[in-house]
Amino acid sequence: MNRFKYLIGNTPIVQIDKRIFAKFETYNPSGSVKDRMIAYIIEDALKTNKITDNTILLEATSGNTGIALAMFAARLGKKAQIIMPCNMSEERKQMMALFGAEIIEVGFNDFKSAITLRDNMLKENKDYWSPLQFSNPLNIECHRMTTGPEISSGMFHHLRDARTSMSFGAFVHGSGTGGTMMGVWEHFNHDLHIVHENGTIKKINFVLTVPAESSSEHGIQGINDGADFLLKKEVVDEEIKIKTDDAIECMLRLYKDKGLMVGISSGANVAASRKWAKQNPNKGNIITMLCDRGERYMHSSQNYKH
């Protein structure tokens, strides 16, 4: 575990457009940002003996957390059971199964039932352990301690090397559990203050990518799962709504125009970043998240009518 965790995080920042940069989270070993959170929480559980020889790893998820958990279960020689809505991509389910996980499906976009089933299983069997991603404060702490500092140092070097007069102005990202948004916000607002030459504190705008459709209807897997969970909406400066079709179109354009095979939520984040950049031409450069690899959305891409 100790050696394996060093494969996680410290992902590169890539430039998408003139003012838009992105953390390229596909570099994590299972291909998504969720490797960070699962590694962080499992390490804590191992240190505190919450994971024993008989432990079965269990979580409710839209997919990427399940893939990460299944990967770590295989690494630790543990069984994993993943509860997820039936309409999540087949490729995600296949990846979990290849790591040896058992998949338990619930109704269409029914994250509430997935979480309820997980909680009931935890109560009924003491051998189950869950990272409890939707409520665990370690989810936020992980991104405060890793993702946030990587963004602040990475953007400093990128903007210095680009010799741009525009500074870092916004973090744009969707919320699944809310852990990434809250952790990055806490880093910039509690641990780090970027200071203007005149001595004033620079404002970093926190912009939330939101599906234009309802939580029960949209197809941007991984965000807006029906509740705010760890996200405190008061830290968000602005919301930008993106239609599922537009997120998929942007994802496909990232394939063809940038050579970046990323997922639907990445397309939504880049589309939202472009909207924010257009609406705020003088508020600085933007960083967003390319959350996962695109191979787990092949079916969605091939069936998209464009």
VOBAGU-132749 format. One record per residue (C-alpha): x, y, z. Coordinates in Angstrom, 2 decimals, always signed. Each point is the difference from the previous one (the first is absolute). Example, Ala and Ser with C-alpha at 12.3 -4.5 7.8 and 13.67 -1.06 7.14 Angstrom:
# VOBAGU-132749
<gumar X="+12.30" Y="-4.50" Z="+7.80"/>
<gumar X="+1.37" Y="+3.44" Z="-0.66"/>
# end
This chain:
# VOBAGU-132749
<gumar X="+0.00" Y="+0.00" Z="+0.00"/>
<gumar X="+2.76" Y="+2.47" Z="+0.95"/>
<gumar X="+1.80" Y="-0.36" Z="-3.32"/>
<gumar X="-3.23" Y="-0.21" Z="-2.00"/>
<gumar X="-1.37" Y="+3.29" Z="+1.31"/>
<gumar X="+2.89" Y="+1.91" Z="-1.57"/>
<gumar X="-1.53" Y="-0.76" Z="-3.40"/>
<gumar X="-2.94" Y="+2.19" Z="+1.01"/>
<gumar X="-0.21" Y="+3.78" Z="-0.29"/>
<gumar X="+2.58" Y="+2.49" Z="-1.29"/>
<gumar X="-1.87" Y="-0.11" Z="-3.30"/>
<gumar X="+1.06" Y="+2.41" Z="-2.76"/>
<gumar X="-1.75" Y="+3.23" Z="-0.92"/>
<gumar X="-0.81" Y="+0.28" Z="-3.71"/>
<gumar X="-1.00" Y="+3.11" Z="-1.92"/>
<gumar X="-3.36" Y="-0.31" Z="-1.77"/>
<gumar X="-0.48" Y="+3.53" Z="-1.35"/>
<gumar X="+1.80" Y="+3.32" Z="+0.37"/>
<gumar X="-1.45" Y="+0.57" Z="+3.48"/>
<gumar X="-1.12" Y="-3.49" Z="+0.99"/>
<gumar X="+2.18" Y="-2.57" Z="+1.73"/>
<gumar X="-0.95" Y="-3.39" Z="+1.47"/>
<gumar X="+1.25" Y="-2.58" Z="+2.47"/>
<gumar X="+0.43" Y="-3.16" Z="-2.04"/>
<gumar X="-1.30" Y="-2.56" Z="+2.51"/>
<gumar X="+0.10" Y="-2.89" Z="-2.48"/>
<gumar X="+3.63" Y="-0.46" Z="+1.07"/>
<gumar X="-1.19" Y="-1.67" Z="+3.22"/>
<gumar X="+0.33" Y="-3.82" Z="-0.15"/>
<gumar X="-3.70" Y="-0.84" Z="-0.40"/>
<gumar X="-0.45" Y="+3.07" Z="-2.19"/>
<gumar X="-1.96" Y="+2.45" Z="+2.14"/>
<gumar X="+0.17" Y="+2.64" Z="+2.70"/>
<gumar X="-1.74" Y="-2.43" Z="+2.40"/>
<gumar X="+3.27" Y="-1.90" Z="+0.48"/>
<gumar X="+1.13" Y="+2.90" Z="+2.17"/>
<gumar X="-2.88" Y="-0.20" Z="+2.46"/>
<gumar X="-0.10" Y="-3.79" Z="+0.22"/>
<gumar X="+3.76" Y="-0.26" Z="+0.58"/>
<gumar X="-0.14" Y="+2.70" Z="+2.70"/>
<gumar X="-2.94" Y="-1.56" Z="+1.88"/>
<gumar X="+1.28" Y="-3.59" Z="-0.29"/>
<gumar X="+3.41" Y="+1.05" Z="+1.31"/>
<gumar X="-1.69" Y="+1.53" Z="+3.05"/>
<gumar X="-2.14" Y="-3.14" Z="+0.49"/>
<gumar X="+3.06" Y="-2.25" Z="-0.14"/>
<gumar X="+1.86" Y="+2.17" Z="+2.54"/>
<gumar X="-2.96" Y="-0.10" Z="+2.39"/>
<gumar X="-0.68" Y="-3.73" Z="-0.50"/>
<gumar X="-3.47" Y="+0.58" Z="-1.45"/>
<gumar X="+0.89" Y="-2.38" Z="-2.82"/>
<gumar X="+0.74" Y="-3.53" Z="+1.26"/>
<gumar X="+0.69" Y="-3.40" Z="-1.54"/>
<gumar X="-3.74" Y="-0.67" Z="-0.40"/>
<gumar X="-1.00" Y="+3.42" Z="-1.35"/>
<gumar X="-2.14" Y="+0.33" Z="-3.13"/>
<gumar X="+0.20" Y="+3.43" Z="-1.66"/>
<gumar X="-3.40" Y="+1.50" Z="-0.80"/>
<gumar X="-1.17" Y="+3.24" Z="-1.60"/>
<gumar X="-2.89" Y="+1.66" Z="-1.82"/>
<gumar X="+1.29" Y="+1.79" Z="-3.10"/>
<gumar X="-0.70" Y="+1.22" Z="-3.50"/>
<gumar X="+3.11" Y="-1.80" Z="-1.17"/>
<gumar X="+3.44" Y="+1.54" Z="+0.42"/>
<gumar X="+0.13" Y="-0.43" Z="+3.76"/>
<gumar X="-1.05" Y="-3.60" Z="-0.53"/>
<gumar X="+2.78" Y="-0.55" Z="-2.52"/>
<gumar X="+2.55" Y="+1.50" Z="+2.38"/>
<gumar X="-1.31" Y="-2.04" Z="+2.93"/>
<gumar X="+0.02" Y="-3.20" Z="-2.06"/>
<gumar X="+3.60" Y="+0.71" Z="-1.04"/>
<gumar X="+1.11" Y="+0.47" Z="+3.61"/>
<gumar X="-1.95" Y="-3.08" Z="+1.11"/>
<gumar X="+1.96" Y="-2.03" Z="-2.55"/>
<gumar X="+3.23" Y="+1.58" Z="+1.22"/>
<gumar X="-0.84" Y="-0.86" Z="+3.62"/>
<gumar X="-1.35" Y="-3.47" Z="-0.74"/>
<gumar X="-3.52" Y="+0.98" Z="+1.14"/>
<gumar X="-3.47" Y="-0.54" Z="-1.40"/>
<gumar X="-1.90" Y="+3.05" Z="-1.25"/>
<gumar X="-3.71" Y="+0.53" Z="-0.53"/>
<gumar X="-1.15" Y="+3.03" Z="-1.96"/>
<gumar X="-3.57" Y="+1.35" Z="+0.05"/>
<gumar X="-0.92" Y="+2.21" Z="-2.94"/>
<gumar X="-2.95" Y="+1.16" Z="-2.13"/>
<gumar X="-0.73" Y="-2.34" Z="-2.91"/>
<gumar X="+0.43" Y="+2.70" Z="-2.65"/>
<gumar X="+3.66" Y="+0.74" Z="+0.69"/>
<gumar X="+2.28" Y="-0.85" Z="-2.92"/>
<gumar X="+0.63" Y="-3.66" Z="-0.80"/>
<gumar X="+3.71" Y="+0.73" Z="-0.36"/>
<gumar X="+0.15" Y="+1.14" Z="+3.63"/>
<gumar X="-1.68" Y="-3.21" Z="+1.14"/>
<gumar X="+2.38" Y="-2.06" Z="-2.12"/>
<gumar X="+3.04" Y="+1.71" Z="+1.51"/>
<gumar X="-1.20" Y="-0.71" Z="+3.55"/>
<gumar X="-0.70" Y="-3.62" Z="-0.90"/>
<gumar X="+3.49" Y="-0.39" Z="-1.47"/>
<gumar X="+1.43" Y="+1.06" Z="+3.37"/>
<gumar X="-2.13" Y="-2.74" Z="+1.57"/>
<gumar X="-2.80" Y="+2.11" Z="+1.50"/>
<gumar X="-3.61" Y="-1.12" Z="+0.33"/>
<gumar X="-2.48" Y="+2.55" Z="-1.37"/>
<gumar X="-3.43" Y="+0.53" Z="+1.57"/>
<gumar X="-2.33" Y="+2.11" Z="-2.14"/>
<gumar X="-2.89" Y="+2.23" Z="+1.10"/>
<gumar X="-2.48" Y="+2.09" Z="-1.99"/>
<gumar X="+0.65" Y="+2.61" Z="-2.71"/>
<gumar X="+2.05" Y="+2.90" Z="+1.50"/>
<gumar X="-1.21" Y="-1.15" Z="+3.45"/>
<gumar X="+2.94" Y="+1.03" Z="+2.16"/>
<gumar X="-2.21" Y="+0.34" Z="+3.06"/>
<gumar X="-0.86" Y="-3.71" Z="-0.15"/>
<gumar X="+3.66" Y="-0.89" Z="-0.60"/>
<gumar X="+1.07" Y="+1.89" Z="+3.11"/>
<gumar X="-2.86" Y="-1.45" Z="+2.08"/>
<gumar X="+0.90" Y="-3.54" Z="-1.06"/>
<gumar X="+3.66" Y="+0.62" Z="+0.85"/>
<gumar X="-0.91" Y="+1.30" Z="+3.46"/>
<gumar X="-2.27" Y="-2.97" Z="+0.67"/>
<gumar X="+2.72" Y="-2.45" Z="-1.06"/>
<gumar X="+2.50" Y="+1.73" Z="+2.30"/>
<gumar X="-2.41" Y="-0.39" Z="+2.93"/>
<gumar X="-0.71" Y="-3.66" Z="-0.72"/>
<gumar X="+3.57" Y="-1.25" Z="-0.41"/>
<gumar X="+2.96" Y="+1.22" Z="+2.09"/>
<gumar X="+2.44" Y="-1.27" Z="-2.64"/>
<gumar X="-1.07" Y="+2.72" Z="-2.43"/>
<gumar X="+2.03" Y="+3.23" Z="-0.10"/>
<gumar X="-0.83" Y="+3.03" Z="-2.16"/>
<gumar X="+1.87" Y="+3.21" Z="-0.81"/>
<gumar X="-3.39" Y="+1.76" Z="+0.37"/>
<gumar X="+0.99" Y="+2.39" Z="-2.76"/>
<gumar X="-3.11" Y="+2.18" Z="+0.20"/>
<gumar X="+0.48" Y="+0.93" Z="+3.68"/>
<gumar X="+3.64" Y="-0.69" Z="+0.93"/>
<gumar X="+1.95" Y="+3.20" Z="+0.83"/>
<gumar X="+3.19" Y="-1.79" Z="-1.11"/>
<gumar X="-1.35" Y="+0.37" Z="-3.54"/>
<gumar X="+0.37" Y="+3.78" Z="+0.38"/>
<gumar X="+3.28" Y="-0.25" Z="+1.91"/>
<gumar X="+1.51" Y="-2.08" Z="-2.79"/>
<gumar X="-0.57" Y="+2.73" Z="-2.59"/>
<gumar X="+1.01" Y="+2.76" Z="+2.41"/>
<gumar X="+3.32" Y="-1.76" Z="+0.60"/>
<gumar X="+0.71" Y="-1.23" Z="-3.56"/>
<gumar X="-2.08" Y="+1.39" Z="-2.88"/>
<gumar X="-0.14" Y="+3.59" Z="+1.28"/>
<gumar X="+3.76" Y="+0.41" Z="+0.52"/>
<gumar X="+0.70" Y="-1.64" Z="-3.37"/>
<gumar X="-2.30" Y="+2.52" Z="-1.68"/>
<gumar X="+1.48" Y="+3.05" Z="+1.73"/>
<gumar X="+3.62" Y="-0.98" Z="-0.69"/>
<gumar X="-0.74" Y="-1.31" Z="-3.50"/>
<gumar X="-1.88" Y="+3.11" Z="-1.11"/>
<gumar X="+2.79" Y="+2.23" Z="+1.32"/>
<gumar X="+2.57" Y="-1.78" Z="-2.15"/>
<gumar X="-2.26" Y="-0.23" Z="-3.07"/>
<gumar X="-0.88" Y="+3.68" Z="+0.03"/>
<gumar X="+3.58" Y="+1.03" Z="+0.68"/>
<gumar X="+1.27" Y="-2.11" Z="-2.91"/>
<gumar X="-2.76" Y="+1.34" Z="-2.27"/>
<gumar X="+0.98" Y="+3.56" Z="+1.00"/>
<gumar X="-3.64" Y="+1.00" Z="+0.05"/>
<gumar X="-1.17" Y="+3.17" Z="+1.69"/>
<gumar X="-3.17" Y="-1.78" Z="+1.17"/>
<gumar X="+0.10" Y="-1.75" Z="+3.34"/>
<gumar X="-1.98" Y="-3.01" Z="+1.24"/>
<gumar X="-3.64" Y="+1.07" Z="+0.34"/>
<gumar X="-2.35" Y="-2.98" Z="+0.29"/>
<gumar X="-0.36" Y="-3.65" Z="+0.89"/>
<gumar X="-2.82" Y="-1.62" Z="-2.01"/>
<gumar X="-1.23" Y="-3.46" Z="+0.94"/>
<gumar X="-3.10" Y="-2.15" Z="+0.41"/>
<gumar X="-0.99" Y="-1.58" Z="+3.30"/>
<gumar X="-0.67" Y="-3.67" Z="+0.63"/>
<gumar X="+0.76" Y="-0.45" Z="+3.68"/>
<gumar X="+1.26" Y="+3.59" Z="+0.24"/>
<gumar X="+3.37" Y="-1.11" Z="+1.36"/>
<gumar X="+2.16" Y="+1.47" Z="-2.77"/>
<gumar X="-1.73" Y="+3.37" Z="-0.07"/>
<gumar X="+0.05" Y="+0.36" Z="+3.79"/>
<gumar X="+3.59" Y="-1.20" Z="+0.38"/>
<gumar X="+1.35" Y="+2.35" Z="-2.67"/>
<gumar X="-2.09" Y="+2.86" Z="+1.46"/>
<gumar X="+1.39" Y="-0.65" Z="+3.49"/>
<gumar X="+3.57" Y="-0.02" Z="-1.33"/>
<gumar X="-0.37" Y="+3.37" Z="-1.69"/>
<gumar X="-2.05" Y="+1.62" Z="+2.75"/>
<gumar X="+1.59" Y="-1.47" Z="+3.13"/>
<gumar X="+3.51" Y="-1.15" Z="-0.92"/>
<gumar X="+1.06" Y="+2.37" Z="-2.78"/>
<gumar X="-0.63" Y="+3.61" Z="-0.87"/>
<gumar X="+1.07" Y="+1.31" Z="-3.38"/>
<gumar X="+0.99" Y="+3.62" Z="+0.43"/>
<gumar X="-0.12" Y="+2.78" Z="-2.60"/>
<gumar X="+3.02" Y="+2.27" Z="-0.42"/>
<gumar X="-1.95" Y="+2.69" Z="+1.89"/>
<gumar X="-0.30" Y="-2.30" Z="+3.02"/>
<gumar X="-3.69" Y="-0.93" Z="-0.34"/>
<gumar X="-1.17" Y="-3.62" Z="-0.01"/>
<gumar X="-0.87" Y="-1.27" Z="-3.46"/>
<gumar X="-3.49" Y="-1.42" Z="-0.43"/>
<gumar X="-0.17" Y="-3.49" Z="-1.48"/>
<gumar X="-3.47" Y="-0.68" Z="-1.40"/>
<gumar X="-1.45" Y="-3.45" Z="+0.70"/>
<gumar X="-2.36" Y="-0.92" Z="-2.82"/>
<gumar X="-2.23" Y="-3.08" Z="+0.14"/>
<gumar X="-0.71" Y="-2.01" Z="-3.15"/>
<gumar X="-3.67" Y="-1.06" Z="+0.19"/>
<gumar X="-2.00" Y="-2.21" Z="-2.40"/>
<gumar X="-2.79" Y="+1.95" Z="-1.70"/>
<gumar X="-2.32" Y="-2.98" Z="+0.45"/>
<gumar X="-1.26" Y="-1.33" Z="+3.35"/>
<gumar X="+2.02" Y="-2.49" Z="+2.05"/>
<gumar X="-2.34" Y="-2.79" Z="-1.08"/>
<gumar X="+0.27" Y="+0.79" Z="-3.72"/>
<gumar X="+3.48" Y="+1.26" Z="-0.88"/>
<gumar X="+2.76" Y="-2.19" Z="-1.41"/>
<gumar X="+3.11" Y="+1.69" Z="+1.39"/>
<gumar X="+1.09" Y="-2.96" Z="+2.12"/>
<gumar X="+1.84" Y="+0.94" Z="+3.18"/>
<gumar X="-1.58" Y="+3.37" Z="+0.83"/>
<gumar X="-3.31" Y="+1.16" Z="+1.50"/>
<gumar X="-0.97" Y="-3.37" Z="+1.45"/>
<gumar X="-3.13" Y="+1.39" Z="+1.65"/>
<gumar X="+1.39" Y="+1.77" Z="+3.07"/>
<gumar X="+2.77" Y="+2.44" Z="+0.98"/>
<gumar X="+1.62" Y="-2.49" Z="+2.41"/>
<gumar X="+3.32" Y="+1.58" Z="+1.16"/>
<gumar X="-0.39" Y="+3.13" Z="-2.13"/>
<gumar X="-0.83" Y="+3.24" Z="+1.80"/>
<gumar X="-1.76" Y="+2.07" Z="-2.62"/>
<gumar X="+0.97" Y="+3.26" Z="+1.71"/>
<gumar X="+3.63" Y="-0.44" Z="-1.17"/>
<gumar X="-1.12" Y="-0.04" Z="-3.63"/>
<gumar X="+0.19" Y="+3.38" Z="-1.72"/>
<gumar X="-1.91" Y="-1.04" Z="-3.10"/>
<gumar X="-1.69" Y="-2.97" Z="-1.68"/>
<gumar X="+0.18" Y="-0.70" Z="-3.72"/>
<gumar X="-2.53" Y="-2.41" Z="-1.50"/>
<gumar X="+1.08" Y="-2.39" Z="-2.75"/>
<gumar X="-2.30" Y="-2.25" Z="-2.03"/>
<gumar X="+0.96" Y="-3.68" Z="-0.20"/>
<gumar X="+0.16" Y="+0.20" Z="-3.81"/>
<gumar X="+2.38" Y="+2.97" Z="+0.22"/>
<gumar X="+2.20" Y="-1.84" Z="+2.53"/>
<gumar X="+0.25" Y="-3.01" Z="-2.32"/>
<gumar X="+0.67" Y="+2.23" Z="-3.01"/>
<gumar X="+2.80" Y="+1.74" Z="+1.89"/>
<gumar X="+1.40" Y="-3.36" Z="+1.11"/>
<gumar X="+0.13" Y="-1.19" Z="-3.62"/>
<gumar X="+1.63" Y="+3.24" Z="-1.13"/>
<gumar X="+2.69" Y="-0.49" Z="+2.67"/>
<gumar X="+0.69" Y="-3.40" Z="-1.59"/>
<gumar X="+0.26" Y="+1.37" Z="-3.52"/>
<gumar X="+1.42" Y="+3.49" Z="+0.54"/>
<gumar X="+2.28" Y="-0.53" Z="+3.00"/>
<gumar X="+0.79" Y="-3.72" Z="-0.02"/>
<gumar X="-1.41" Y="-0.30" Z="+3.52"/>
<gumar X="-2.18" Y="-3.08" Z="+0.59"/>
<gumar X="-1.97" Y="+1.07" Z="+3.05"/>
<gumar X="-3.49" Y="-0.55" Z="+1.38"/>
<gumar X="-3.34" Y="+1.79" Z="-0.13"/>
<gumar X="+0.48" Y="+2.00" Z="+3.22"/>
<gumar X="+3.32" Y="+1.24" Z="-1.41"/>
<gumar X="-1.88" Y="+1.22" Z="-3.07"/>
<gumar X="-2.49" Y="+1.75" Z="+2.27"/>
<gumar X="+2.79" Y="+1.64" Z="+2.00"/>
<gumar X="+1.75" Y="+1.30" Z="-3.12"/>
<gumar X="-3.30" Y="+1.25" Z="-1.47"/>
<gumar X="-0.77" Y="+1.82" Z="+3.27"/>
<gumar X="+3.54" Y="+1.44" Z="+0.08"/>
<gumar X="-0.43" Y="+1.37" Z="-3.51"/>
<gumar X="-3.32" Y="+1.59" Z="+0.93"/>
<gumar X="+1.53" Y="+1.61" Z="+3.08"/>
<gumar X="+3.01" Y="+1.24" Z="-1.97"/>
<gumar X="-2.28" Y="+1.61" Z="-2.60"/>
<gumar X="-2.15" Y="+1.64" Z="+2.68"/>
<gumar X="+3.03" Y="+1.19" Z="+2.00"/>
<gumar X="+2.68" Y="+1.10" Z="-2.47"/>
<gumar X="+2.03" Y="+1.92" Z="+2.57"/>
<gumar X="-0.15" Y="-2.26" Z="+3.06"/>
<gumar X="+3.02" Y="-2.17" Z="-0.64"/>
<gumar X="+0.86" Y="-3.52" Z="-1.06"/>
<gumar X="-2.06" Y="-3.04" Z="+0.90"/>
<gumar X="+0.87" Y="-3.46" Z="+1.23"/>
<gumar X="-2.40" Y="-2.92" Z="-0.15"/>
<gumar X="+0.16" Y="-3.78" Z="+0.41"/>
<gumar X="+0.20" Y="-2.70" Z="-2.67"/>
<gumar X="-1.48" Y="-2.52" Z="+2.40"/>
<gumar X="+0.41" Y="-3.34" Z="-1.74"/>
<gumar X="+0.94" Y="-1.93" Z="-3.12"/>
<gumar X="-2.39" Y="-0.27" Z="-2.90"/>
<gumar X="+0.19" Y="-3.75" Z="-0.60"/>
<gumar X="-2.76" Y="-0.49" Z="+2.59"/>
<gumar X="-2.39" Y="+2.05" Z="-2.20"/>
<gumar X="+0.55" Y="-1.64" Z="-3.41"/>
<gumar X="-3.63" Y="-1.11" Z="-0.21"/>
<gumar X="-1.21" Y="+3.53" Z="+0.79"/>
<gumar X="+2.33" Y="+1.49" Z="-2.61"/>
<gumar X="-0.93" Y="-2.40" Z="-2.77"/>
<gumar X="-3.74" Y="+0.45" Z="+0.54"/>
<gumar X="+0.12" Y="+3.78" Z="+0.18"/>
<gumar X="-1.77" Y="+1.61" Z="-2.97"/>
<gumar X="+2.14" Y="+2.88" Z="-1.18"/>
# end
